[in-house]
Amino acid sequence: MSELDTSRISPTAHYTGYVWCRHGLSPAALCTATGRAMFYALKGPIFAASLALGGMTLEKMLLQRHRIIDHLLDEAIADGRIGQIVEVAAGLSGRGYRLAKRHREAGLIYLEGDLPGMVARKRKRLAQLSDRSPHHQVVELNALADQGPDSLAQVAGERLDSQRGTAIITEGLLNYFPEQDVQGMWRRFAQLLAGSSQGGMYLSDLHLDDHTLAPLPIRIFLKALGIFARGGVHFHYQSEGLMRQSLADAGFAGARLHRPGEHREKLDLPGSSGPDVIGIVQAWHPGGDGDNGVCP
Ligand SMILES: C[S@@+](CC[C@H](N)C(=O)[O-])C[C@H]1O[C@@H](n2cnc3c(N)ncnc32)[C@H](O)[C@@H]1O
């Protein structure tokens, strides 16, 4: 296995894929028996942990992050800031299918990337759906690659329109990588946005130490997930300030963290009586033409 082959993480996509299907966020074609089995195997331990978290479960956290990312994308597409999306490590998520279909008339380009095994699985399953947007593509894209056919630079160069505002997403990816790798990804993402005329934004879920990870059961659960993914789980930034600094070092012009509490009422997010345990980072770059309104 080369350093760039991190397919040990891929089974986790079955679990999240099953959750998206359960809540109508993915078509049934993207739901796997493996995902279902994992979901029910973990249900008991997660419920036990949730008792200490005021009823917060992994499923609720996943829904919070997925819906907030959807919302920020829909908003940016509606007001014309974003005309194309690259979802890195998309796994079995139905977002590409859903959003490309929803914004088909606007010609939204949606590029989903993942490692070869997952890409083959996803393409096979998507082939069962007859109503896909012609602008929705699934490609091999390695988040760690600096160059070569599966690097973001090359994939984007071949398939994206450098005149459109771009959104780059990672969801459920960062915690499986050490800070050095995350920095490398962020540098590549910022470079892509800086090299396009309209720039764009980056969205990802992020667990900060100071607010979100105080609850011990969540730490234990995420560590267990790391063992399952055979690579450990990493928490990178203790505070929002350190996260922003790291994004600035990578080349982003600005960044902020969205917390579920801010969006709960508007987005009908599953709540909890405890504190927010996830955040969504939104970082941006104005691109080559400068002030084009992409920065919120
Ligand atoms: C936890 S899953 C998340 C999938 C999806 N984003 C979601 O939220 O449902 C992690 C995904 O990362 C992918 N992955 C692992 N290493 C990768 C890499 N180096 N480059 C791109 N994708 C990678 C896996 O194949 C898997 O689909």
PDBQT file of the ligand as one rigid body, heavy atoms in Angstrom, charges set to zero:
ROOT
HETATM    1  C1  LIG A 301     -16.132   8.797   6.163  1.00  0.00    +0.000 C 
HETATM    2  S1  LIG A 301     -16.141   8.595   4.433  1.00  0.00    +0.000 S 
HETATM    3  C2  LIG A 301     -17.031  10.066   4.021  1.00  0.00    +0.000 C 
HETATM    4  C3  LIG A 301     -17.767   9.932   2.742  1.00  0.00    +0.000 C 
HETATM    5  C4  LIG A 301     -18.715  11.101   2.443  1.00  0.00    +0.000 C 
HETATM    6  N1  LIG A 301     -18.010  12.345   2.359  1.00  0.00    +0.000 N 
HETATM    7  C5  LIG A 301     -19.812  11.183   3.467  1.00  0.00    +0.000 C 
HETATM    8  O1  LIG A 301     -19.803  12.110   4.289  1.00  0.00    +0.000 OA
HETATM    9  O2  LIG A 301     -20.694  10.329   3.440  1.00  0.00    +0.000 OA
HETATM   10  C6  LIG A 301     -14.479   8.920   3.932  1.00  0.00    +0.000 C 
HETATM   11  C7  LIG A 301     -14.232   8.842   2.431  1.00  0.00    +0.000 C 
HETATM   12  O3  LIG A 301     -12.889   9.265   2.165  1.00  0.00    +0.000 OA
HETATM   13  C8  LIG A 301     -12.399   8.530   1.072  1.00  0.00    +0.000 C 
HETATM   14  N2  LIG A 301     -10.927   8.667   1.052  1.00  0.00    +0.000 N 
HETATM   15  C9  LIG A 301     -10.029   8.093   1.867  1.00  0.00    +0.000 A 
HETATM   16  N3  LIG A 301      -8.779   8.508   1.556  1.00  0.00    +0.000 NA
HETATM   17  C10 LIG A 301      -8.912   9.380   0.512  1.00  0.00    +0.000 A 
HETATM   18  C11 LIG A 301      -7.994  10.132  -0.263  1.00  0.00    +0.000 A 
HETATM   19  N4  LIG A 301      -6.668  10.078  -0.024  1.00  0.00    +0.000 N 
HETATM   20  N5  LIG A 301      -8.457  10.906  -1.257  1.00  0.00    +0.000 NA
HETATM   21  C12 LIG A 301      -9.797  10.951  -1.520  1.00  0.00    +0.000 A 
HETATM   22  N6  LIG A 301     -10.719  10.266  -0.824  1.00  0.00    +0.000 NA
HETATM   23  C13 LIG A 301     -10.279   9.491   0.187  1.00  0.00    +0.000 A 
HETATM   24  C14 LIG A 301     -12.904   7.132   1.356  1.00  0.00    +0.000 C 
HETATM   25  O4  LIG A 301     -12.863   6.286   0.219  1.00  0.00    +0.000 OA
HETATM   26  C15 LIG A 301     -14.332   7.442   1.827  1.00  0.00    +0.000 C 
HETATM   27  O5  LIG A 301     -15.226   7.456   0.746  1.00  0.00    +0.000 OA
ENDROOT
TORSDOF 0
